[in-house]
Amino acid sequence: MSEILDVKGHQVPEAVRYPEGYFAAPPAPASVLMPLFKDQDGWRVLYIRRSEHENDRHSGQVAFPGGKLEAIDRDAHAAALREAQEEIGLDPAHVSILGDLRSYHTISNYLVTPVVAEIQWPVPLVPDRREVSRVFSIPVNWLADPANHRVSWRRLDGSDASIQVIHFERYEGELLWGITAKLTVTLLNLIGLLETRR
């Protein structure tokens, strides 16, 4: 992937414009690791499914490893690597960071920096079952097929504004949508595998 991926930073996704005063506080900084690897069938993207927890709006959702920046993190890269190691046992020694996508302000009021990386494969992974119920991957070619995803619009609570939401078809029973789907489509567009949908 490194031979075709030239992530300069500050790229798409396009900024979401929330109405003034929509959030009561500034967004909390966070980062996610977008891990890519190549096996005998080609390039794949690694995802997790979060464990089920009551009163957690992201419970059970498909996501990338990641979370909030902590005081010990020197930057978004360090946070993404730390979270991936904590959540799925991914040793940073097996990770080559390729670059960042532009930070994205989520509806849950996080400013997420997507950190794109290539991982050596195969590599041992040990999910922390308190946080992750499954680790799986999806072929890049499947993700890039326009027949496998669609765009809808979601009205923001208490506002006339709407935001773009991307939904993929289920893959092996897993539903990829929301910010994780948006970042996936952004990456595919950046490396020239599909056009950005608006």
C-alpha positions in Angstrom: 0.0 0.0 0.0 2.9 2.4 0.7 3.8 2.4 -3.0 0.4 3.8 -3.9 -0.7 5.6 -0.7 0.6 9.1 -0.5 -1.2 10.6 2.5 -0.1 14.2 2.9 -2.3 15.1 5.9 -5.0 17.7 5.9 -7.0 15.8 3.2 -10.6 14.9 3.0 -13.1 14.1 4.7 -14.9 17.4 4.1 -15.6 19.2 7.4 -19.0 18.7 9.0 -20.6 22.1 9.7 -22.5 21.9 13.0 -24.8 24.8 13.9 -23.2 27.4 16.1 -23.8 26.5 19.7 -24.7 22.9 18.9 -22.0 21.6 21.3 -21.8 22.8 24.9 -18.0 22.4 25.0 -15.0 22.2 22.6 -14.4 18.8 21.1 -12.2 16.3 22.9 -9.1 15.2 20.9 -9.0 11.6 19.9 -7.4 9.4 17.3 -8.0 6.1 15.5 -5.7 3.7 13.8 -6.8 2.7 10.3 -4.8 -0.5 9.8 -4.2 -1.9 6.3 -2.5 -5.2 5.5 -1.9 -7.4 2.5 -2.6 -11.2 2.4 -2.6 -13.7 -0.5 -5.9 -12.2 -1.8 -4.8 -8.5 -1.8 -5.2 -5.5 0.5 -7.6 -5.5 3.4 -8.7 -3.0 6.1 -8.8 -4.2 9.8 -11.8 -3.3 12.0 -13.1 -4.1 15.4 -16.6 -4.6 16.8 -16.9 -2.9 20.2 -18.2 -4.9 23.1 -21.8 -4.4 24.3 -22.1 -2.0 27.3 -25.2 -0.3 28.6 -25.4 3.4 28.3 -22.6 3.5 25.7 -23.8 5.1 22.4 -21.0 3.3 20.5 -21.6 -0.1 22.1 -21.5 -3.0 19.6 -20.5 -0.8 16.7 -17.9 -1.5 14.0 -15.0 0.9 14.5 -11.3 1.4 14.2 -9.1 0.9 17.2 -8.7 4.2 19.0 -9.9 6.6 21.7 -9.2 9.9 23.5 -5.7 11.4 23.7 -4.4 10.9 27.2 -1.7 12.9 29.1 0.9 10.2 28.3 0.3 10.6 24.5 2.8 12.9 22.8 0.5 13.1 19.7 -2.3 11.5 17.7 0.1 8.8 16.4 1.1 7.8 19.9 -2.5 7.6 21.1 -3.6 5.5 18.1 -0.8 3.0 18.7 -1.4 2.9 22.4 -5.1 2.3 21.9 -4.6 -0.4 19.3 -2.2 -2.2 21.6 -4.6 -2.0 24.5 -7.7 -2.9 22.6 -6.4 -5.7 20.2 -2.8 -6.4 21.4 -1.3 -4.9 18.2 2.4 -4.5 18.9 3.6 -1.1 17.6 6.7 -2.8 16.3 4.5 -4.4 13.6 3.0 -1.0 12.5 4.3 1.4 9.9 2.5 4.7 10.0 1.8 6.1 6.5 0.2 9.4 7.4 -3.0 11.1 8.6 -6.3 12.1 7.2 -7.7 15.5 8.2 -9.2 15.5 11.7 -12.9 15.0 11.8 -15.4 16.5 14.3 -17.8 13.7 15.2 -21.4 14.1 16.4 -20.3 12.8 19.8 -18.1 15.9 20.0 -14.7 14.3 19.5 -12.0 15.8 17.1 -10.7 12.5 15.7 -7.4 12.3 13.8 -7.4 9.2 11.5 -3.9 7.6 11.5 -3.4 5.4 8.4 -0.9 2.5 8.9 0.3 -0.6 7.3 0.6 -3.7 9.6 2.8 -6.7 9.0 0.7 -9.7 8.4 0.2 -12.2 9.8 0.6 -10.7 13.3 -0.8 -12.0 16.6 -3.8 -10.1 17.9 -5.3 -10.5 21.4 -8.6 -8.5 21.8 -9.4 -7.0 25.2 -12.9 -8.5 25.6 -14.0 -5.7 27.9 -13.6 -3.4 24.9 -13.6 -5.5 21.7 -15.9 -8.4 20.9 -14.4 -9.2 17.4 -11.5 -8.3 15.2 -12.0 -8.8 11.4 -11.0 -7.4 8.1 -12.7 -6.5 4.8 -11.1 -6.6 1.3 -10.3 -3.2 -0.1 -11.9 -4.2 -3.5 -15.2 -5.0 -1.7 -15.1 -1.7 0.1 -14.4 0.2 -3.1 -17.4 -1.3 -5.0 -20.1 1.4 -5.1 -22.7 -1.3 -5.0 -21.7 -2.0 -1.4 -22.4 1.4 0.1 -24.9 4.2 0.0 -25.2 7.8 1.4 -28.1 9.1 3.4 -28.6 12.3 5.5 -29.3 12.5 9.2 -31.0 15.5 10.7 -29.3 16.8 13.8 -31.4 16.7 17.0 -32.9 20.1 17.7 -31.6 21.6 14.5 -32.6 22.1 10.8 -29.1 21.0 9.8 -28.3 17.6 8.4 -25.1 15.5 8.2 -24.0 12.9 5.6 -24.1 9.3 6.8 -22.6 6.4 4.9 -23.9 2.8 5.3 -22.2 -0.2 3.8 -23.9 -3.5 3.1 -23.3 -6.1 5.8 -20.0 -8.0 5.4 -20.0 -11.3 7.2 -22.8 -10.0 9.3 -20.9 -6.8 10.3 -22.4 -3.4 9.7 -20.0 -0.6 8.7 -21.5 2.9 8.9 -21.1 6.4 10.4 -17.7 7.9 11.1 -15.9 4.6 10.4 -17.6 4.2 7.0 -16.9 7.9 6.2 -13.2 7.5 7.0 -13.1 4.3 5.0 -14.6 6.0 1.9 -12.3 9.0 2.4 -9.2 6.8 2.3 -10.4 4.9 -0.7 -11.0 8.2 -2.5 -7.6 9.5 -1.5 -5.8 6.5 -3.0 -7.9 6.8 -6.2 -10.2 3.7 -5.8 -13.5 5.6 -5.9 -14.9 9.1 -6.2 -16.0 10.9 -3.1 -19.8 10.8 -2.8 -21.5 14.0 -1.7 
